[in-house]
Amino acid sequence: MSKRPFVLRVVSQGELDRALLGVQVVAPLAGKPERCADIRALAAAAHDGGASLACDLSLTGGACPAVRLGADVAFMPMDEGPDGRVLVWVYRGISGEGRLLLAAGVEVGEREHALLEHRLQEWRKSSDAAQAVARYLVCHPAVEGVVYPGVKEDASFSVAARTLEGGFGPFVDFRVRGGDTWHRVTCTPDDPMRQVIALEHRLKQLDR
C-alpha cells in the first residue's frame, strides 16, 4: 500500500464545509445492516472523473487510513456541536477548493494526538467485543442473519480487511428467526462476556 504525503490539521467545521463544497463525501462504515465502503475504489473512480473524494471518519477515526487509500481529505470531529473543531488529514496533491485546508487551521498538538490515540484504543477494544458478539450471534439458534464486517462470511469482509486497521468497529447487526427487521448491537470496550449475557436477555424478548 503506497503512502501519500499529507498534512494533519485542526480546522473549524465552517472551514471544512467551505473547502469541501461540491466534493463527494463518504463514510467507510455506514448503513443498517452495516457495510464497508471500498475507499480505494471510490477514490479511483472520483479521480478518473476529475473529482476529489473526502472521507468522514466520525466512527472509524484513524482506524481507516483513508488518505493512504486514495482519499484526498479525511476528517474526524473533535468537539460536539455544529461549530466544533475537526481533525483533518489532507493529501498534499489535492486540487480545487480542497487546497484551502492545507493552509487552514492550526498544527496538531499533543492534545489532538492523545485524542486520536484514545479513539484508536477504544476502537480496538470495542472491535474485540463486537467480534465476540458477532460470533455468538452467528451460532445462536434464534438468529438467522448476522452482518458484521469482521466475520469472514460477511459480504464486506474482504473490503473491510483492506480498509480498516485494528478491528472492524463496534456495530453488529442481526435479524431474528422469521423476522425482517435488522437489530443493532453497539459494543463497548467493556467485558465482552457481560455484553453477550445482556444480549441473551434481549434475544429472549425478541424471539417471543
N, C-alpha and C positions, 0 to 999 in steps of 0.2 A: 504494500500500500504506500504510494508515494506521499511525501509530505509537501504541503502547500504553505508558503510563508504567510503568516497572518499577524495582526495586532490584536491585543486584548485590551479593551477599553471599558470604562463605565460612562454611560450616557443617560440622558433623561429619556423618558418614554416619548416625549414630543420630538426629540432629535431623531430617535429611531423611526417614529411614524413618518416623519418628513423624508428621511433617507430611503425608506422602503416603499414610498408611494408608487404603486404600479408594479411592484416586484412580487413574484409568486412566493407565498409563504406556506410551508408545510410543516407538520409535526411528525417526528419519527414514529411515535405511537399515537394512535387515535382510533375512535370508533368503539362501538359496543355491539357485538364482540370486537375486541381489540385486534388490530392488525399493525404490522410493522411496515413502514414505507421503505422502499428501496431508494435511499437518498442518492446513492451513486448514479442510478439510472435516471432519476428525476433531474439531477443536476446536468447530466449529459444531454438529456432532451431539451432542457432550458437553454443550454449553451448552443446547441445546434440551431435553435431558433433565434439566436442573438439576444437572449434574455438572461436574467440572473435568477438565482434561487436563494431564498432565505429559510432558515430552519428555526422553528420555535421550540426551544429546549426547556420549556416550563416544567415538564415532567422529568425528562431524562437528564437535564443538566449536562455536565461534562462526560457522562456515560455514553453519549453519542458524539464521536469526533466528526461532526458534520462538515466542517471546512476541509478536513483531511480527505473526506469522501467526495468532495467536489462542490459543496455549497459555497456561496460567496459570502454569506453572512449567517451567523448563528447567534441566538440571543437567549438570555435567561433572566427573567425578572428577579430583582433582589429585594424589593420592598412591596408592601401591599398598596393597592390604590392605583388609579389611573395616571398619577403624576410621579410615580416612583422611579427609582434608578434601575437601570438594566445593564447587565454584563453582556458585552458583545464580542464575538470573535469575527474579525473582518479580513477577508482574503486581500492581500496587498495588490493583487492584479484586478480587483473589481473595477468595473467601469460605470458610467452613468451617475445617477444621484447617490448610489450606494457609496461612492468615494467620499462623500461628506463625513461618513463615520470614521474614516481613517484619521481625521484631524479633530473630531468632536470629543467632548467629554474630558475625562482625566485618566491618568495612568492607573492601572490596577495596583493596589497596595496589599499589605498583609491581611487586612480585614476581608478583602474580596477573595484572596487566595484561601483564607481559612474557611470562608463560607462555601467555596467551591469544593474544598476537601471534605467538609462536613456533609454536603449534599451527596458526594460520591460514597462516603461511608454509609449513609442512610440508604442509598440506592442498593448497595451491595447486600446489606443486612435484610432489607425488605425483599429483595430479589431471592435471597436464600429461603426466606419464609414462604414466598409465593411458589417457589419450585416444589417445596414440600406439600403445600396445599394443593397445587395442581396435580401432583402425583396421587394424592389421596383421593381427589375427585375423580380422576381417571378410573380408579378401581372401585368406586362406590356404586353399589347396585341401584341406587335411586337416581343416578346421574347418567344421562345418555349423550351429553355433549360437553366438551371442555375446550376452551380456547385460551391458550397461553403460549406466547412466542418461545418460551423456554422448553416446551415439550417437543421432542423430535417429531412426533406425529402431526404437529400443528402446521397449517399451510404456510405460515410466515416464518418457520424456524430457520430455514436456510438464509433468508434475507436478514433476520434479526441477528443471527450469529456473526454476520459480517458488518452489521450496522451498529450494534450495541456492545459496550465493554463493561465488564464487572457484573453481569447479570442481565435479566430480561424484564425487570420492572416489577411493581407491586400489584398490578391488576390481574386477577384471574376471573374469567367469565365462564359461566356454566349454565346448562339447561337441564331441568329435572326430567325424569322419565315421563313421556306423554305430554310434556308441555312445549310451548313455542316461545316462551319469554326467556330472555337471557338475564341472568342474575350476576352481580359482580361482587367479588371479594376484594377488598383493598387491604393488602397485607402491610404489616408494620414491622419495624426492626425487632419486635419483641420475640419471645419464645415461640417458635412455630407450632409446638405441640399444643400450647394454650389456644392458638388460633384454630387449629384443627378441631379441638374439643368444642369451641364456640360454634364452629361451622356445622358440626354434627347436630347440635341442637337446632340450628337454623334449617338444616335439611329435613329434620323430622317434621317441622312445621310446614315446609313447602310440599312435602310428599304426602300430606294428608288428603 
